[in-house]
Amino acid sequence: MTSLDPAVAARLKRDADGLVPAVVQDATTRDVLMVGWMDDEALHRTLTTGRGTYWSRSRQEYWVKGETSGHVQVVRGVRLDCDGDTLLVTVDQTGGACHTGDTTCFDADQLL
């Protein structure tokens, strides 16, 4: 059972696994840093701790960005899109946001 505000929970449109994509954006530069996944509990933890907390689909566990790497995300804002199926999380990012160490997960391959 999560402690997520029921009014917020009612607005979320989750996938079959109970997850919502979270687009993470740098609060200063507005660069898109990464995309993570949140369920109700991860969103609740993010909102109450001010630290980016996500659900790892591969490890099947919660993770707090920077907990092991030191590349911390201090959350400045969380918005829900008009359809209720995507979150926008604005952060102050310390170090790289990508698991590769890059500033953003979108540095490597520019297709157009």
N, C-alpha and C positions, 0 to 999 in steps of 0.2 A: 504494500500500500504506500503510495506516495503522498507527500504533503503539498503537491502542486495545487495552487489555487484552482478550485473547481470551475470557476468562470474562464480561466485560461485553458484548462484541460478540455473544456467543452468546445473550444474554438479550433483545437488542433485536428487536422486530418492526417492520420498516421498511415503508413504503409502496412502491409500484411504482418510485419514483424513488430508493429507498434512504434515505428521510428519516423522521425521527421528530419529532412536534411537541414543542416545549419551552415549557411554561407558565412564565413568569417572574414571580416573586413578590418583593415587598419583604421583606427579612429582618426588619425591625422592625415595620412596620405590617401586614404580611401581605396588603396590597392586591395584586391581580393587575395587573401592569404591562403585559405584552405577551405575545404568542405568536410564537415564532420556529421555525425548522426547523433540525434538526441531522442530519448524516450522521455516520458513524464518525469522520471526521477532525475535524469541528467539535466533536464531543464530546471527543475527545482533546485538542484545543487548549484547550478550556474547562477541562478537568480539570487540565491541566499549567500553564496560564498564570494561572488564576484570573480571567480576563476572559471575559465573555460573547461567544462566537464562534458565528456562525450561517451557514447556507447561504442565500444570496439566490436564491430561485426566479426572480425577474424578471431579475436581472443574471447569474445562473449563476456566482456567485463567493462566496468566503467574505468575511464582514465581521465586524469586531470592534466591538461596540457602543461608541460614543463615540470611535472612531478619528478621525472628521472633525468630529463635533459637540461633543466634549468631555463628552457626557452618558454617562459611564463606568459600567459595571456591574462591581463587584468581587464575584465569586462567593463565596458563603458555604457553599453546599451544593448537591448535585445528587442527586436521588432518581429512581428508576425505579418506575413504578406496577406494580401486581400483575400486569398482563397483559403488561408489557414493551413497551407501544406508546406511552407518553407519558412525557416527562421533566418533573420539577419542579425548576426552578433558582431558588434563593433568592439574592438579591443585595442589596448596598448600592448604591443607585442615586444617581448625582450628576446633577442636572438631570432633564429630562423623559425618560421612557422611550419615548414615542411619537415617530414621525418628524415629527409636527406640532408637537412641542415640549411637548405636554401631559404631565402627570405620568404618566398611564396611557393606554393606547390605548382604555380602556373608559370614559372620561369623557364622550364626546360624546352618545351615544344610549342613554338608559335606556328600555327597551321596556315594563317592568312595574314 
